[in-house]
Amino acid sequence: MLFRLMAVLALCYVIILAALYFFQDRLLYFPTRELEATPAALGLAFEDVYFRAEDGIQLHGWYIPAPQARATMLFCHGNAGNISHRLDSIRIFHALGLNVFIFDYRGYGKSSGRPGEKGIALDALAARQWLAEVKHTDPSRLIVFGRSLGAAVAAELACASRPAAVILESAFTSYPDIGAEIYPWLPVRVIAKYRYATIEKVPSLGVPVLIVHSPADELVPFRHGRALFDACAQPKYFLEISGGHNEGFLLSGDQYVLGLERFISSAVP
């Protein structure tokens, strides 16, 4: 009887592992297709941009110019929603005197295809290429920004195409690391299909880096931000904010905005 019970439990465990392996995409990516608003809702002029990744996937984004812009920010968003859910950040970055180019990964918003680690890396490279070829953006005036999952995307992009500076907000060290914390009873590091290993990218960025994190982040523990900061080479800066994972930048108010202002002024004088 005991042997049969153990066999049933083992079978259930194997089934759970198989389900987690084959359905990881649904646990990591939460895209939505419908755009809820545009920068026009903020009273900002913008360009509706379509461009293609190297593998032919058509991507969509917005380019929001700032008058007499001091620099351009390439915005890599998090794993849920789409670009229309980032208007608060666009407003802040625009007010800091930055052109903003935000794009949707494949499978998000108006971008075609399905999300995946390699594909999203191609998407970010294509966005960088669009800025270079269409807007003639000077790399010495380009800031790559990533929040949450987008921080991993931003770090990989910055390694492949050196910008002036990098901002990583609410970032995890790697996908297996955060998965192992959420599911400590599962061999996440063995079954993980994706890595998003930001901790392996930041030591070789070679540009000023700002790590932004909140001790109250309920999704990505504060220690991930500190570990990334420790792994970065100089020059590096840490901005501690308050509030949860998704709203911390808003709840922190001037603390957040002034922290970005100081970093941008030093990194892109």
C-alpha positions, 0 to 999 in steps of 0.5 A: 500500500505504501509503495503504491502511494509513493508511486502515485506521488512520484507520478504526480511529481513527474507530471507537474515537472512536465507541465511546468517545462512545456508551459513555461511560456505561460508562466513567464510571458503575459502579453496583451494585444489590445492597446488601451491608450497612446502617448496622445492621452498625455498630450505628447506627439509620437510616431507610430513605428513598424520595423522588422527583426532579423528573422522577419518578425514585424514589430511595433513601437512608439517614438516620442520626441522631446524638444531639444532632447538631451539623449534618447532612451530605448525602453524595454518593458516588463513581461505583462501587458504591452507598451500602452501600459507604460504611459506613466514611465513615458511621461517621466522620461519625456519630462526629463528631456529624453526622446523615448523609443518604446517597443513591444516584443513579439507577441505583445500588442501589435507585434507579430510572432510569439515571445521567447528569449532568443526572439526578444533579444532579436527584437531589442537589437532591431529597435536599436538598429531602427534608432541608428538607421532612421533617427541617426541616434548617437550611441553616446547619447543613448540610454538603454532602460529595462524594467523587470524582465526588460532589465534582462533584455536591456542588459543583453542588448547593452552587451551587444551594442554599447550605449552611453548608459544602462538603467536596470529597474526591479531586475532579477539576477536570472530566470532560474534564480527567481524561479527557484525562489518561487518554487523551492520544492522543484528542480527549477534550474534543471527544467528552466527553458530560459535563462535571462541571466542578467547577473552574467551580463552586467560585469562586462557592460563597460558603461555607467549603470544605475540599479533601481530597486525597492526593499518592498518589492514583493515579486523580485526580492531586494537582494537581486538588485543588490547582487546585480549592483555588486556584480557591476563594474564601476561606474555604478550607482544604486537608487533605492526606491519604495513601494511594490514591484509594479508601482514603486517608481510612481510611489517614490515620486521625487525620490525616483525622478531626482535619482534618474536625473542625477544619473543621467546628468553624470552619464550623459553630460 
